[in-house]
């Protein structure tokens, strides 16, 4: 989806806020899913794996966002 161009600063701020929140959710969901799977399976290794996977995925997402050229 192409980014919406807006001259309003509040619109740009809200767009960035939604991107950062999405990256945070991408970081948290694998850890939550790993914890849920650990509880269901009786294991103790899926939550830490989910934590690492979520951190790497979220960090990659943030790096890609910051490396993207600004469009005006």
RODREN-262401 format. One record per residue: x, y, z of N, C-alpha, C, CB in turn; residue number from 1; residue in one letter. Coordinates in steps of 0.2 Angstrom, whole numbers. Atoms other than C-alpha are relative to their C-alpha. Glycine has a CB too. Example, Ala and Ser with C-alpha at 12.3 -4.5 7.8 and 13.67 -1.06 7.14 Angstrom:
! RODREN-262401
<site><n_X>4</n_X><n_Y>-6</n_Y><n_Z>0</n_Z><ca_X>62</ca_X><ca_Y>-22</ca_Y><ca_Z>39</ca_Z><c_X>4</c_X><c_Y>6</c_Y><c_Z>0</c_Z><cb_X>-5</cb_X><cb_Y>0</cb_Y><cb_Z>6</cb_Z><seq>1</seq><type>A</type></site>
<site><n_X>-4</n_X><n_Y>-6</n_Y><n_Z>-1</n_Z><ca_X>68</ca_X><ca_Y>-5</ca_Y><ca_Z>36</ca_Z><c_X>-4</c_X><c_Y>5</c_Y><c_Z>3</c_Z><cb_X>2</cb_X><cb_Y>2</cb_Y><cb_Z>-7</cb_Z><seq>2</seq><type>S</type></site>
! end
This chain:
! RODREN-262401
<site><n_X>4</n_X><n_Y>-6</n_Y><n_Z>0</n_Z><ca_X>0</ca_X><ca_Y>0</ca_Y><ca_Z>0</ca_Z><c_X>5</c_X><c_Y>6</c_Y><c_Z>0</c_Z><cb_X>-5</cb_X><cb_Y>0</cb_Y><cb_Z>6</cb_Z><seq>1</seq><type>X</type></site>
<site><n_X>-4</n_X><n_Y>-6</n_Y><n_Z>1</n_Z><ca_X>7</ca_X><ca_Y>17</ca_Y><ca_Z>-5</ca_Z><c_X>-2</c_X><c_Y>4</c_Y><c_Z>6</c_Z><cb_X>-2</cb_X><cb_Y>4</cb_Y><cb_Z>-6</cb_Z><seq>2</seq><type>X</type></site>
<site><n_X>1</n_X><n_Y>-4</n_Y><n_Z>-6</n_Z><ca_X>9</ca_X><ca_Y>29</ca_Y><ca_Z>10</ca_Z><c_X>-4</c_X><c_Y>6</c_Y><c_Z>-2</c_Z><cb_X>7</cb_X><cb_Y>2</cb_Y><cb_Z>3</cb_Z><seq>3</seq><type>X</type></site>
<site><n_X>4</n_X><n_Y>-6</n_Y><n_Z>1</n_Z><ca_X>-3</ca_X><ca_Y>43</ca_Y><ca_Z>11</ca_Z><c_X>4</c_X><c_Y>6</c_Y><c_Z>1</c_Z><cb_X>-7</cb_X><cb_Y>0</cb_Y><cb_Z>4</cb_Z><seq>4</seq><type>X</type></site>
<site><n_X>-3</n_X><n_Y>-6</n_Y><n_Z>-1</n_Z><ca_X>4</ca_X><ca_Y>60</ca_Y><ca_Z>8</ca_Z><c_X>-4</c_X><c_Y>5</c_Y><c_Z>3</c_Z><cb_X>3</cb_X><cb_Y>3</cb_Y><cb_Z>-7</cb_Z><seq>5</seq><type>X</type></site>
<site><n_X>4</n_X><n_Y>-5</n_Y><n_Z>-4</n_Z><ca_X>-1</ca_X><ca_Y>73</ca_Y><ca_Z>20</ca_Z><c_X>5</c_X><c_Y>6</c_Y><c_Z>2</c_Z><cb_X>-3</cb_X><cb_Y>-3</cb_Y><cb_Z>6</cb_Z><seq>6</seq><type>X</type></site>
<site><n_X>-4</n_X><n_Y>-6</n_Y><n_Z>-2</n_Z><ca_X>5</ca_X><ca_Y>91</ca_Y><ca_Z>24</ca_Z><c_X>-1</c_X><c_Y>1</c_Y><c_Z>7</c_Z><cb_X>-2</cb_X><cb_Y>6</cb_Y><cb_Z>-4</cb_Z><seq>7</seq><type>X</type></site>
<site><n_X>1</n_X><n_Y>-1</n_Y><n_Z>-7</n_Z><ca_X>-2</ca_X><ca_Y>90</ca_Y><ca_Z>41</ca_Z><c_X>5</c_X><c_Y>-3</c_Y><c_Z>5</c_Z><cb_X>-7</cb_X><cb_Y>-2</cb_Y><cb_Z>2</cb_Z><seq>8</seq><type>X</type></site>
<site><n_X>-5</n_X><n_Y>3</n_Y><n_Z>-5</n_Z><ca_X>11</ca_X><ca_Y>87</ca_Y><ca_Z>55</ca_Z><c_X>-3</c_X><c_Y>-5</c_Y><c_Z>4</c_Z><cb_X>3</cb_X><cb_Y>5</cb_Y><cb_Z>4</cb_Z><seq>9</seq><type>X</type></site>
<site><n_X>3</n_X><n_Y>5</n_Y><n_Z>-5</n_Z><ca_X>-2</ca_X><ca_Y>78</ca_Y><ca_Z>66</ca_Z><c_X>-1</c_X><c_Y>-6</c_Y><c_Z>-4</c_Z><cb_X>-6</cb_X><cb_Y>3</cb_Y><cb_Z>2</cb_Z><seq>10</seq><type>X</type></site>
<site><n_X>1</n_X><n_Y>6</n_Y><n_Z>4</n_Z><ca_X>-6</ca_X><ca_Y>66</ca_Y><ca_Z>52</ca_Z><c_X>7</c_X><c_Y>-4</c_Y><c_Z>-1</c_Z><cb_X>-2</cb_X><cb_Y>2</cb_Y><cb_Z>-7</cb_Z><seq>11</seq><type>X</type></site>
<site><n_X>-7</n_X><n_Y>4</n_Y><n_Z>1</n_Z><ca_X>13</ca_X><ca_Y>62</ca_Y><ca_Z>49</ca_Z><c_X>2</c_X><c_Y>-3</c_Y><c_Z>7</c_Z><cb_X>5</cb_X><cb_Y>5</cb_Y><cb_Z>-2</cb_Z><seq>12</seq><type>X</type></site>
<site><n_X>-2</n_X><n_Y>3</n_Y><n_Z>-6</n_Z><ca_X>15</ca_X><ca_Y>60</ca_Y><ca_Z>68</ca_Z><c_X>-4</c_X><c_Y>-6</c_Y><c_Z>2</c_Z><cb_X>-1</cb_X><cb_Y>5</cb_Y><cb_Z>6</cb_Z><seq>13</seq><type>X</type></site>
<site><n_X>4</n_X><n_Y>6</n_Y><n_Z>-1</n_Z><ca_X>0</ca_X><ca_Y>48</ca_Y><ca_Z>69</ca_Z><c_X>2</c_X><c_Y>-6</c_Y><c_Z>-4</c_Z><cb_X>-7</cb_X><cb_Y>2</cb_Y><cb_Z>-1</cb_Z><seq>14</seq><type>X</type></site>
<site><n_X>-3</n_X><n_Y>6</n_Y><n_Z>4</n_Z><ca_X>7</ca_X><ca_Y>38</ca_Y><ca_Z>55</ca_Z><c_X>6</c_X><c_Y>-3</c_Y><c_Z>3</c_Z><cb_X>1</cb_X><cb_Y>3</cb_Y><cb_Z>-8</cb_Z><seq>15</seq><type>X</type></site>
<site><n_X>-6</n_X><n_Y>3</n_Y><n_Z>-3</n_Z><ca_X>24</ca_X><ca_Y>36</ca_Y><ca_Z>63</ca_Z><c_X>-2</c_X><c_Y>-3</c_Y><c_Z>7</c_Z><cb_X>5</cb_X><cb_Y>6</cb_Y><cb_Z>2</cb_Z><seq>16</seq><type>X</type></site>
<site><n_X>2</n_X><n_Y>3</n_Y><n_Z>-6</n_Z><ca_X>15</ca_X><ca_Y>32</ca_Y><ca_Z>80</ca_Z><c_X>-3</c_X><c_Y>-7</c_Y><c_Z>-2</c_Z><cb_X>-5</cb_X><cb_Y>4</cb_Y><cb_Z>4</cb_Z><seq>17</seq><type>X</type></site>
<site><n_X>3</n_X><n_Y>7</n_Y><n_Z>2</n_Z><ca_X>5</ca_X><ca_Y>18</ca_Y><ca_Z>71</ca_Z><c_X>6</c_X><c_Y>-5</c_Y><c_Z>-2</c_Z><cb_X>-5</cb_X><cb_Y>1</cb_Y><cb_Z>-5</cb_Z><seq>18</seq><type>X</type></site>
<site><n_X>-5</n_X><n_Y>5</n_Y><n_Z>2</n_Z><ca_X>21</ca_X><ca_Y>11</ca_Y><ca_Z>63</ca_Z><c_X>4</c_X><c_Y>-3</c_Y><c_Z>6</c_Z><cb_X>5</cb_X><cb_Y>4</cb_Y><cb_Z>-4</cb_Z><seq>19</seq><type>X</type></site>
<site><n_X>-4</n_X><n_Y>2</n_Y><n_Z>-6</n_Z><ca_X>30</ca_X><ca_Y>11</ca_Y><ca_Z>80</ca_Z><c_X>-4</c_X><c_Y>-5</c_Y><c_Z>4</c_Z><cb_X>2</cb_X><cb_Y>6</cb_Y><cb_Z>4</cb_Z><seq>20</seq><type>X</type></site>
<site><n_X>5</n_X><n_Y>4</n_Y><n_Z>-4</n_Z><ca_X>15</ca_X><ca_Y>3</ca_Y><ca_Z>89</ca_Z><c_X>0</c_X><c_Y>-7</c_Y><c_Z>-4</c_Z><cb_X>-7</cb_X><cb_Y>3</cb_Y><cb_Z>0</cb_Z><seq>21</seq><type>X</type></site>
<site><n_X>0</n_X><n_Y>7</n_Y><n_Z>4</n_Z><ca_X>15</ca_X><ca_Y>-11</ca_Y><ca_Z>75</ca_Z><c_X>6</c_X><c_Y>-3</c_Y><c_Z>1</c_Z><cb_X>-2</cb_X><cb_Y>2</cb_Y><cb_Z>-7</cb_Z><seq>22</seq><type>X</type></site>
<site><n_X>-6</n_X><n_Y>3</n_Y><n_Z>-2</n_Z><ca_X>33</ca_X><ca_Y>-14</ca_Y><ca_Z>78</ca_Z><c_X>0</c_X><c_Y>-3</c_Y><c_Z>7</c_Z><cb_X>6</cb_X><cb_Y>5</cb_Y><cb_Z>-1</cb_Z><seq>23</seq><type>X</type></site>
<site><n_X>1</n_X><n_Y>3</n_Y><n_Z>-7</n_Z><ca_X>30</ca_X><ca_Y>-16</ca_Y><ca_Z>96</ca_Z><c_X>-4</c_X><c_Y>-6</c_Y><c_Z>1</c_Z><cb_X>-3</cb_X><cb_Y>5</cb_Y><cb_Z>5</cb_Z><seq>24</seq><type>X</type></site>
<site><n_X>4</n_X><n_Y>6</n_Y><n_Z>0</n_Z><ca_X>16</ca_X><ca_Y>-28</ca_Y><ca_Z>93</ca_Z><c_X>4</c_X><c_Y>-6</c_Y><c_Z>-3</c_Z><cb_X>-7</cb_X><cb_Y>1</cb_Y><cb_Z>-3</cb_Z><seq>25</seq><type>X</type></site>
<site><n_X>-4</n_X><n_Y>5</n_Y><n_Z>4</n_Z><ca_X>27</ca_X><ca_Y>-38</ca_Y><ca_Z>81</ca_Z><c_X>6</c_X><c_Y>-3</c_Y><c_Z>5</c_Z><cb_X>4</cb_X><cb_Y>3</cb_Y><cb_Z>-6</cb_Z><seq>26</seq><type>X</type></site>
<site><n_X>-5</n_X><n_Y>2</n_Y><n_Z>-5</n_Z><ca_X>40</ca_X><ca_Y>-39</ca_Y><ca_Z>96</ca_Z><c_X>-3</c_X><c_Y>-4</c_Y><c_Z>5</c_Z><cb_X>4</cb_X><cb_Y>6</cb_Y><cb_Z>3</cb_Z><seq>27</seq><type>X</type></site>
<site><n_X>3</n_X><n_Y>3</n_Y><n_Z>-6</n_Z><ca_X>28</ca_X><ca_Y>-44</ca_Y><ca_Z>109</ca_Z><c_X>-4</c_X><c_Y>-7</c_Y><c_Z>-2</c_Z><cb_X>-5</cb_X><cb_Y>4</cb_Y><cb_Z>3</cb_Z><seq>28</seq><type>X</type></site>
<site><n_X>4</n_X><n_Y>6</n_Y><n_Z>1</n_Z><ca_X>17</ca_X><ca_Y>-57</ca_Y><ca_Z>100</ca_Z><c_X>3</c_X><c_Y>-7</c_Y><c_Z>0</c_Z><cb_X>-4</cb_X><cb_Y>1</cb_Y><cb_Z>-7</cb_Z><seq>29</seq><type>X</type></site>
<site><n_X>-4</n_X><n_Y>7</n_Y><n_Z>0</n_Z><ca_X>30</ca_X><ca_Y>-71</ca_Y><ca_Z>97</ca_Z><c_X>1</c_X><c_Y>-2</c_Y><c_Z>7</c_Z><cb_X>6</cb_X><cb_Y>1</cb_Y><cb_Z>-4</cb_Z><seq>30</seq><type>X</type></site>
<site><n_X>-1</n_X><n_Y>2</n_Y><n_Z>-7</n_Z><ca_X>34</ca_X><ca_Y>-70</ca_Y><ca_Z>116</ca_Z><c_X>-6</c_X><c_Y>-3</c_Y><c_Z>3</c_Z><cb_X>3</cb_X><cb_Y>6</cb_Y><cb_Z>3</cb_Z><seq>31</seq><type>X</type></site>
<site><n_X>6</n_X><n_Y>2</n_Y><n_Z>-2</n_Z><ca_X>16</ca_X><ca_Y>-71</ca_Y><ca_Z>120</ca_Z><c_X>-2</c_X><c_Y>-7</c_Y><c_Z>-2</c_Z><cb_X>-6</cb_X><cb_Y>5</cb_Y><cb_Z>-1</cb_Z><seq>32</seq><type>X</type></site>
<site><n_X>1</n_X><n_Y>6</n_Y><n_Z>3</n_Z><ca_X>13</ca_X><ca_Y>-85</ca_Y><ca_Z>108</ca_Z><c_X>4</c_X><c_Y>-6</c_Y><c_Z>3</c_Z><cb_X>0</cb_X><cb_Y>0</cb_Y><cb_Z>-7</cb_Z><seq>33</seq><type>X</type></site>
<site><n_X>-4</n_X><n_Y>5</n_Y><n_Z>-3</n_Z><ca_X>28</ca_X><ca_Y>-94</ca_Y><ca_Z>115</ca_Z><c_X>-2</c_X><c_Y>-2</c_Y><c_Z>7</c_Z><cb_X>7</cb_X><cb_Y>2</cb_Y><cb_Z>0</cb_Z><seq>34</seq><type>X</type></site>
<site><n_X>2</n_X><n_Y>2</n_Y><n_Z>-7</n_Z><ca_X>22</ca_X><ca_Y>-93</ca_Y><ca_Z>133</ca_Z><c_X>-6</c_X><c_Y>-4</c_Y><c_Z>0</c_Z><cb_X>-1</cb_X><cb_Y>7</cb_Y><cb_Z>3</cb_Z><seq>35</seq><type>X</type></site>
<site><n_X>6</n_X><n_Y>4</n_Y><n_Z>0</n_Z><ca_X>5</ca_X><ca_Y>-99</ca_Y><ca_Z>128</ca_Z><c_X>1</c_X><c_Y>-7</c_Y><c_Z>-2</c_Z><cb_X>-5</cb_X><cb_Y>3</cb_Y><cb_Z>-5</cb_Z><seq>36</seq><type>X</type></site>
<site><n_X>-2</n_X><n_Y>7</n_Y><n_Z>2</n_Z><ca_X>13</ca_X><ca_Y>-114</ca_Y><ca_Z>119</ca_Z><c_X>3</c_X><c_Y>-4</c_Y><c_Z>5</c_Z><cb_X>4</cb_X><cb_Y>0</cb_Y><cb_Z>-6</cb_Z><seq>37</seq><type>X</type></site>
<site><n_X>-3</n_X><n_Y>3</n_Y><n_Z>-6</n_Z><ca_X>24</ca_X><ca_Y>-117</ca_Y><ca_Z>134</ca_Z><c_X>-5</c_X><c_Y>-3</c_Y><c_Z>5</c_Z><cb_X>5</cb_X><cb_Y>4</cb_Y><cb_Z>3</cb_Z><seq>38</seq><type>X</type></site>
<site><n_X>5</n_X><n_Y>2</n_Y><n_Z>-5</n_Z><ca_X>9</ca_X><ca_Y>-118</ca_Y><ca_Z>145</ca_Z><c_X>-4</c_X><c_Y>-6</c_Y><c_Z>-2</c_Z><cb_X>-5</cb_X><cb_Y>6</cb_Y><cb_Z>2</cb_Z><seq>39</seq><type>X</type></site>
<site><n_X>4</n_X><n_Y>5</n_Y><n_Z>3</n_Z><ca_X>-1</ca_X><ca_Y>-129</ca_Y><ca_Z>133</ca_Z><c_X>4</c_X><c_Y>-7</c_Y><c_Z>0</c_Z><cb_X>-2</cb_X><cb_Y>2</cb_Y><cb_Z>-7</cb_Z><seq>40</seq><type>X</type></site>
<site><n_X>-4</n_X><n_Y>6</n_Y><n_Z>1</n_Z><ca_X>14</ca_X><ca_Y>-141</ca_Y><ca_Z>130</ca_Z><c_X>4</c_X><c_Y>-2</c_Y><c_Z>6</c_Z><cb_X>4</cb_X><cb_Y>1</cb_Y><cb_Z>-6</cb_Z><seq>41</seq><type>X</type></site>
<site><n_X>-4</n_X><n_Y>2</n_Y><n_Z>-6</n_Z><ca_X>22</ca_X><ca_Y>-141</ca_Y><ca_Z>147</ca_Z><c_X>7</c_X><c_Y>1</c_Y><c_Z>-1</c_Z><cb_X>-2</cb_X><cb_Y>-7</cb_Y><cb_Z>2</cb_Z><seq>42</seq><type>X</type></site>
<site><n_X>-8</n_X><n_Y>-1</n_Y><n_Z>1</n_Z><ca_X>39</ca_X><ca_Y>-135</ca_Y><ca_Z>140</ca_Z><c_X>2</c_X><c_Y>7</c_Y><c_Z>3</c_Z><cb_X>1</cb_X><cb_Y>0</cb_Y><cb_Z>-8</cb_Z><seq>43</seq><type>X</type></site>
<site><n_X>-3</n_X><n_Y>-6</n_Y><n_Z>-3</n_Z><ca_X>50</ca_X><ca_Y>-121</ca_Y><ca_Z>145</ca_Z><c_X>5</c_X><c_Y>4</c_Y><c_Z>-5</c_Z><cb_X>3</cb_X><cb_Y>-1</cb_Y><cb_Z>7</cb_Z><seq>44</seq><type>X</type></site>
<site><n_X>-5</n_X><n_Y>-3</n_Y><n_Z>5</n_Z><ca_X>59</ca_X><ca_Y>-116</ca_Y><ca_Z>129</ca_Z><c_X>-3</c_X><c_Y>5</c_Y><c_Z>-5</c_Z><cb_X>4</cb_X><cb_Y>-5</cb_Y><cb_Z>-3</cb_Z><seq>45</seq><type>X</type></site>
<site><n_X>4</n_X><n_Y>-4</n_Y><n_Z>6</n_Z><ca_X>46</ca_X><ca_Y>-108</ca_Y><ca_Z>117</ca_Z><c_X>0</c_X><c_Y>7</c_Y><c_Z>2</c_Z><cb_X>-6</cb_X><cb_Y>-3</cb_Y><cb_Z>-1</cb_Z><seq>46</seq><type>X</type></site>
<site><n_X>0</n_X><n_Y>-7</n_Y><n_Z>-2</n_Z><ca_X>44</ca_X><ca_Y>-92</ca_Y><ca_Z>127</ca_Z><c_X>6</c_X><c_Y>4</c_Y><c_Z>-2</c_Z><cb_X>-3</cb_X><cb_Y>1</cb_Y><cb_Z>7</cb_Z><seq>47</seq><type>X</type></site>
<site><n_X>-6</n_X><n_Y>-4</n_Y><n_Z>2</n_Z><ca_X>62</ca_X><ca_Y>-87</ca_Y><ca_Z>126</ca_Z><c_X>2</c_X><c_Y>0</c_Y><c_Z>-7</c_Z><cb_X>6</cb_X><cb_Y>-3</cb_Y><cb_Z>4</cb_Z><seq>48</seq><type>X</type></site>
<site><n_X>-1</n_X><n_Y>0</n_Y><n_Z>7</n_Z><ca_X>63</ca_X><ca_Y>-92</ca_Y><ca_Z>108</ca_Z><c_X>-4</c_X><c_Y>5</c_Y><c_Z>-3</c_Z><cb_X>-1</cb_X><cb_Y>-7</cb_Y><cb_Z>-3</cb_Z><seq>49</seq><type>X</type></site>
<site><n_X>5</n_X><n_Y>-6</n_Y><n_Z>3</n_Z><ca_X>48</ca_X><ca_Y>-81</ca_Y><ca_Z>104</ca_Z><c_X>2</c_X><c_Y>7</c_Y><c_Z>2</c_Z><cb_X>-7</cb_X><cb_Y>-1</cb_Y><cb_Z>3</cb_Z><seq>50</seq><type>X</type></site>
<site><n_X>-3</n_X><n_Y>-7</n_Y><n_Z>-2</n_Z><ca_X>56</ca_X><ca_Y>-67</ca_Y><ca_Z>114</ca_Z><c_X>6</c_X><c_Y>2</c_Y><c_Z>-5</c_Z><cb_X>2</cb_X><cb_Y>0</cb_Y><cb_Z>7</cb_Z><seq>51</seq><type>X</type></site>
<site><n_X>-6</n_X><n_Y>-1</n_Y><n_Z>5</n_Z><ca_X>72</ca_X><ca_Y>-68</ca_Y><ca_Z>103</ca_Z><c_X>-3</c_X><c_Y>1</c_Y><c_Z>-7</c_Z><cb_X>5</cb_X><cb_Y>-6</cb_Y><cb_Z>0</cb_Z><seq>52</seq><type>X</type></site>
<site><n_X>3</n_X><n_Y>-1</n_Y><n_Z>7</n_Z><ca_X>62</ca_X><ca_Y>-70</ca_Y><ca_Z>87</ca_Z><c_X>-4</c_X><c_Y>7</c_Y><c_Z>-1</c_Z><cb_X>-5</cb_X><cb_Y>-6</cb_Y><cb_Z>-2</cb_Z><seq>53</seq><type>X</type></site>
<site><n_X>4</n_X><n_Y>-7</n_Y><n_Z>0</n_Z><ca_X>50</ca_X><ca_Y>-55</ca_Y><ca_Z>91</ca_Z><c_X>5</c_X><c_Y>6</c_Y><c_Z>1</c_Z><cb_X>-4</cb_X><cb_Y>0</cb_Y><cb_Z>6</cb_Z><seq>54</seq><type>X</type></site>
<site><n_X>-5</n_X><n_Y>-6</n_Y><n_Z>0</n_Z><ca_X>65</ca_X><ca_Y>-44</ca_Y><ca_Z>96</ca_Z><c_X>3</c_X><c_Y>1</c_Y><c_Z>-7</c_Z><cb_X>5</cb_X><cb_Y>-1</cb_Y><cb_Z>5</cb_Z><seq>55</seq><type>X</type></site>
<site><n_X>-3</n_X><n_Y>-1</n_Y><n_Z>6</n_Z><ca_X>74</ca_X><ca_Y>-48</ca_Y><ca_Z>80</ca_Z><c_X>-5</c_X><c_Y>3</c_Y><c_Z>-6</c_Z><cb_X>3</cb_X><cb_Y>-7</cb_Y><cb_Z>-2</cb_Z><seq>56</seq><type>X</type></site>
<site><n_X>5</n_X><n_Y>-2</n_Y><n_Z>5</n_Z><ca_X>58</ca_X><ca_Y>-46</ca_Y><ca_Z>69</ca_Z><c_X>-2</c_X><c_Y>8</c_Y><c_Z>1</c_Z><cb_X>-6</cb_X><cb_Y>-4</cb_Y><cb_Z>1</cb_Z><seq>57</seq><type>X</type></site>
<site><n_X>1</n_X><n_Y>-7</n_Y><n_Z>-1</n_Z><ca_X>54</ca_X><ca_Y>-29</ca_Y><ca_Z>78</ca_Z><c_X>5</c_X><c_Y>4</c_Y><c_Z>-2</c_Z><cb_X>-3</cb_X><cb_Y>0</cb_Y><cb_Z>7</cb_Z><seq>58</seq><type>X</type></site>
<site><n_X>-6</n_X><n_Y>-5</n_Y><n_Z>1</n_Z><ca_X>71</ca_X><ca_Y>-22</ca_Y><ca_Z>77</ca_Z><c_X>1</c_X><c_Y>0</c_Y><c_Z>-8</c_Z><cb_X>6</cb_X><cb_Y>-3</cb_Y><cb_Z>3</cb_Z><seq>59</seq><type>X</type></site>
<site><n_X>-1</n_X><n_Y>0</n_Y><n_Z>8</n_Z><ca_X>72</ca_X><ca_Y>-27</ca_Y><ca_Z>58</ca_Z><c_X>-5</c_X><c_Y>5</c_Y><c_Z>-3</c_Z><cb_X>-1</cb_X><cb_Y>-7</cb_Y><cb_Z>-3</cb_Z><seq>60</seq><type>X</type></site>
<site><n_X>5</n_X><n_Y>-4</n_Y><n_Z>2</n_Z><ca_X>56</ca_X><ca_Y>-18</ca_Y><ca_Z>56</ca_Z><c_X>1</c_X><c_Y>7</c_Y><c_Z>1</c_Z><cb_X>-7</cb_X><cb_Y>-2</cb_Y><cb_Z>3</cb_Z><seq>61</seq><type>X</type></site>
<site><n_X>-2</n_X><n_Y>-7</n_Y><n_Z>-1</n_Z><ca_X>62</ca_X><ca_Y>-2</ca_Y><ca_Z>64</ca_Z><c_X>5</c_X><c_Y>2</c_Y><c_Z>-4</c_Z><cb_X>1</cb_X><cb_Y>0</cb_Y><cb_Z>8</cb_Z><seq>62</seq><type>X</type></site>
<site><n_X>-6</n_X><n_Y>-2</n_Y><n_Z>4</n_Z><ca_X>78</ca_X><ca_Y>-2</ca_Y><ca_Z>55</ca_Z><c_X>-2</c_X><c_Y>1</c_Y><c_Z>-7</c_Z><cb_X>5</cb_X><cb_Y>-6</cb_Y><cb_Z>0</cb_Z><seq>63</seq><type>X</type></site>
<site><n_X>2</n_X><n_Y>-1</n_Y><n_Z>7</n_Z><ca_X>69</ca_X><ca_Y>-4</ca_Y><ca_Z>38</ca_Z><c_X>-4</c_X><c_Y>7</c_Y><c_Z>0</c_Z><cb_X>-5</cb_X><cb_Y>-6</cb_Y><cb_Z>-2</cb_Z><seq>64</seq><type>X</type></site>
<site><n_X>4</n_X><n_Y>-6</n_Y><n_Z>0</n_Z><ca_X>57</ca_X><ca_Y>10</ca_Y><ca_Z>43</ca_Z><c_X>5</c_X><c_Y>6</c_Y><c_Z>0</c_Z><cb_X>-5</cb_X><cb_Y>1</cb_Y><cb_Z>6</cb_Z><seq>65</seq><type>X</type></site>
<site><n_X>-4</n_X><n_Y>-6</n_Y><n_Z>-1</n_Z><ca_X>71</ca_X><ca_Y>22</ca_Y><ca_Z>48</ca_Z><c_X>5</c_X><c_Y>0</c_Y><c_Z>-6</c_Z><cb_X>5</cb_X><cb_Y>-1</cb_Y><cb_Z>6</cb_Z><seq>66</seq><type>X</type></site>
<site><n_X>-4</n_X><n_Y>0</n_Y><n_Z>6</n_Z><ca_X>81</ca_X><ca_Y>17</ca_Y><ca_Z>32</ca_Z><c_X>-4</c_X><c_Y>2</c_Y><c_Z>-6</c_Z><cb_X>3</cb_X><cb_Y>-6</cb_Y><cb_Z>-1</cb_Z><seq>67</seq><type>X</type></site>
<site><n_X>5</n_X><n_Y>-2</n_Y><n_Z>5</n_Z><ca_X>66</ca_X><ca_Y>21</ca_Y><ca_Z>21</ca_Z><c_X>1</c_X><c_Y>7</c_Y><c_Z>-2</c_Z><cb_X>-7</cb_X><cb_Y>-2</cb_Y><cb_Z>1</cb_Z><seq>68</seq><type>X</type></site>
<site><n_X>-1</n_X><n_Y>-7</n_Y><n_Z>2</n_Z><ca_X>69</ca_X><ca_Y>37</ca_Y><ca_Z>11</ca_Z><c_X>-7</c_X><c_Y>4</c_Y><c_Z>2</c_Z><cb_X>2</cb_X><cb_Y>2</cb_Y><cb_Z>-7</cb_Z><seq>69</seq><type>X</type></site>
<site><n_X>6</n_X><n_Y>-4</n_Y><n_Z>-1</n_Z><ca_X>57</ca_X><ca_Y>51</ca_Y><ca_Z>16</ca_Z><c_X>-3</c_X><c_Y>2</c_Y><c_Z>-6</c_Z><cb_X>2</cb_X><cb_Y>6</cb_Y><cb_Z>5</cb_Z><seq>70</seq><type>X</type></site>
<site><n_X>3</n_X><n_Y>-2</n_Y><n_Z>6</n_Z><ca_X>44</ca_X><ca_Y>55</ca_Y><ca_Z>4</ca_Z><c_X>-4</c_X><c_Y>7</c_Y><c_Z>1</c_Z><cb_X>-5</cb_X><cb_Y>-5</cb_Y><cb_Z>-2</cb_Z><seq>71</seq><type>X</type></site>
<site><n_X>4</n_X><n_Y>-7</n_Y><n_Z>-1</n_Z><ca_X>37</ca_X><ca_Y>73</ca_Y><ca_Z>2</ca_Z><c_X>-3</c_X><c_Y>2</c_Y><c_Z>-7</c_Z><cb_X>5</cb_X><cb_Y>5</cb_Y><cb_Z>2</cb_Z><seq>72</seq><type>X</type></site>
! end
